[in-house]
Amino acid sequence: MDWLDEGILLSNKAYGENSALITIFTSKKGLHSGIVKGTKSKHLIATLQPSNQVSVRWYGRLEEHLGNFKIELSNNRAAIFMTDKLLLAGYNAVAAICLSML
């Protein structure tokens, strides 16, 4: 089972030594979580910042499983949010609502 979609990265939490558990909100699948491996690489450190728009490929054995993500950066919004405190606070509020309500 696998699918492709584009979405906004809402959260990123360390998972083991070299992986991350991410949560994204996609247009077709809604709120979805998965594991990204190899997060210590220079390419993925910048990509895995919350608020970035990313293209993802999710794959797993069953739809109900946690699954793995292959992730690519589509639009770097994190740089914009880091320059404005009010904008960052607004994004954090919206992300917290999405994570708790969906």
C-alpha positions in Angstrom: 0.0 0.0 0.0 1.4 3.4 -0.9 0.2 6.9 -1.9 1.6 10.2 -3.0 0.4 13.6 -1.9 1.4 17.1 -1.0 0.9 18.7 2.4 2.1 20.9 5.2 4.4 19.5 7.9 2.8 20.1 11.3 5.2 18.4 13.7 8.5 16.6 13.8 9.7 14.5 16.8 12.9 12.5 17.2 12.3 8.8 16.9 15.4 6.7 17.7 18.9 7.7 16.7 18.4 8.6 13.1 14.7 8.8 12.4 11.8 11.2 13.0 8.1 10.8 13.6 6.3 13.5 11.5 2.7 14.5 11.2 1.5 16.2 8.0 -1.8 17.6 6.8 -2.4 16.6 3.2 -5.1 17.7 0.7 -6.3 14.1 -0.1 -5.5 12.1 3.0 -5.9 14.7 5.8 -3.8 14.3 8.9 -1.3 11.5 8.7 1.7 10.4 10.6 4.7 8.4 9.6 8.4 7.7 10.1 11.2 9.4 8.1 14.6 7.7 8.2 18.0 9.3 7.8 17.1 12.6 9.3 20.6 13.6 10.2 21.5 14.3 6.6 22.0 18.0 5.6 19.2 17.7 3.0 16.5 16.5 5.5 17.4 18.8 8.4 16.2 21.8 6.4 13.2 19.9 4.9 11.8 18.7 8.2 11.0 22.1 9.7 7.4 22.6 10.7 5.4 24.8 8.3 7.2 23.6 5.2 5.1 22.5 2.2 6.3 19.0 1.2 5.7 16.3 -1.3 5.4 12.9 0.4 5.3 9.3 -0.6 3.8 7.1 2.2 4.3 3.4 2.1 3.4 0.6 4.5 1.9 -2.8 4.6 -1.6 -1.7 5.6 -3.3 1.7 5.6 -3.8 1.5 9.4 -0.1 1.1 10.1 2.3 3.9 10.9 4.2 3.5 7.7 7.3 5.3 6.3 7.5 8.6 4.4 9.8 9.6 1.6 9.8 13.4 1.7 10.8 16.3 -0.6 10.6 20.0 -0.1 8.1 21.9 -2.3 8.0 25.3 -0.6 10.2 26.5 2.2 7.8 28.5 4.5 9.9 28.0 7.7 12.3 30.8 6.7 9.3 33.2 6.4 7.9 32.3 9.8 11.3 32.6 11.6 11.6 36.3 10.7 8.2 37.4 12.2 7.3 36.5 15.8 3.6 37.2 15.3 3.4 35.1 12.2 5.2 32.3 14.0 2.9 32.5 17.0 -0.1 32.3 14.6 1.2 29.3 12.8 1.9 27.5 16.1 -1.6 28.2 17.2 -3.1 26.8 14.0 -0.8 23.8 14.0 -1.8 23.0 17.6 -5.5 23.2 16.8 -5.0 20.9 13.7 -3.1 18.4 15.8 -5.6 18.3 18.6 -8.9 18.5 16.7 -8.2 16.3 13.7 
